[in-house]
């Protein structure tokens, strides 16, 4: 991705995260991207493409934030991942998952639904691989989704609950 496209994607992501998907008009999106209208349309030729561009950028940032570094030893991997997800929620997603918000704003948009599915699948796969729980990807998905949906309402309590559920899943696996 070129520097200009990255700058545009970052600005669009910030605008949609702050204002939602219905409120920003093209001029405010152009302003957030920090480019001329001509340049904006050169890189993202429609509002739909702007949303996709912003979400693809967000996906890369999220994956980097949550999965870039190996968790510290001595702390269960899932605990570290849930803490990182909570950290993301605190700093980047206080209103909830931007991917779900995008699909809610355009429920018939198949490309958005596919991007949401791809994002969630990659998150679950990475968490399952890192934690060594490849056979529990579905359960991990439910815990992560629950954490992200509940975090805006309950914050650290949601994180503690996710850790408890992760521990129960690990203990259940050890007994089997």
N, C-alpha and C positions, 0 to 999 in steps of 0.2 A: 504494500500500500504506500502510495506517495505521501510525502509530508503534507501536501495540500489536502489530499483526501483524508488523511488521519486527522488533521485540524478540523476539517468540516465534520467528520464523524463525531469527534469529541464535542464540538459545539452543539450539534444536533442532539446528541445524547443528553447533554446538560439541559438543553431547552425542554426536551420531552420529559425528563425526570422531574424538572422543577414545575412545569406548567401542564403536564398531561399531553394527550394527543389531540384533543379537540381545540384547545385554546390558542396555541401559537399559530399566527398567520405566516405566510411565506416571508414577509419582510422581517418579522421577528426571528424566524429561523435563519434567514440570511445573516442577520446581525449577530446571532449567537455563533454562527459558523465563522464569522469574521472575514467574509469574502464578498465580492460583488455578486449581484444576482446572476450575471452571465456565468461566472465561475461556479456558483452553486449548481446551476442547471447543467453545466458541462459535466460535472462529476456525479450529480444525482438528479436526473432529469424529471422527476415527479415527486410529489409529496409521499407517495407510497414507497418510492425508492429511498427517500430521506429517512423514513421510519425504519426500513430494513437496514440501511447503512448504520444508523444509530444503534440498533440492537446488535448487529454483528460486532460493532466496536465494543459495546458493553459486554458481550459474551467473552471476548478476548480479555478484557480487563478483569472480569469476574474470575475467570479460570486462572489467570495470573495471580490474583489476590488470594484465592483460596488454596490453590494447588502448587504454587511455584516452588516453595521450599518444603523439604521433608519435615514432618512434625518432629518435635524434640523427643528424645528418648525419655522414658519414664512417665510420659503422659499418654494415655490411650489415644491412638490415631483419631478415632471418631470424636473424642473430646476436643482435640485441636481443630479438626475440621469444623465442628459446630461452633467453636469460639470464633474462628475466622469468618464463618458465615454471619454470625452475629455482629462481628466487627464491620463487615460489609453493609449489613442492614443499618447499623448506626451511622456510618459515614456516607453511604451511597443510596440507600433505599428505604428511608424512614417511612415511606408511604406504601411499601410493599413491592412486589416483583414487577419490574417494568415490562417484562415479557407478557405476563398475564394481563397487565393493564392495556397493552397494545392489542392483544387479541380481544379483550372486552370492548375496546373502542371500534374494532372492525371484525366482528365475529365470523363473517363469511369470507375473509381474506385467507385463502389456502396457503399462500406463501408465508404469512405471519404464523399460522398454525403450525406449519412445517418447521419454521425457525424456532418456535417455542418447543416443539417436540425434540428437535435436534439439541437445543441448549440443555433441556432437562435430561436427555439421554446421556450427553457427554458429561454432565455433572455427576450423575449417578454412577456412570462407568468409572470415572476418575476416582470417586470416593470409594467405590467397591474395590478397585485395584489397589489403591493406596492402603486401605485397611485390611486387605487380604480376604475380603468377604464377597468375592465375585458371585457366589451363589445366593447372596442376600441383596442384590441390587434393587429389587422391588421394595423391600423393607426400608433400605437406605433412602430411596426416593421419597417414600411416605414421610419419613422422619424429617428429611431436609425440607420438603414442601410444607409440612406442618410448622416447622421452625420459622420458615420465611413468612408464612401467612399469619402466624401468631405473634411474631416479634414486634410488629408495630403497636400491638396492644399491650403486651406484657414484658417486653424486653428480656432482661436477664433470667426471668422465671422461665421463659420459653427455652432459653439455652440450657438451663438446668434440666428441664423436662426432656429435651432432646438427648442429653447425655444419659439420663436414666434409661430411656428407651434403648439407646445404643448399648448400654451395659446389659440390659435384659436380653437383647438380641445376642450379644457375645456369650453371656452365660448359658443361654438356651443352646447355642451352637456347641459349647464345651460339653454340655450334658449328653448331646446326641452321639 
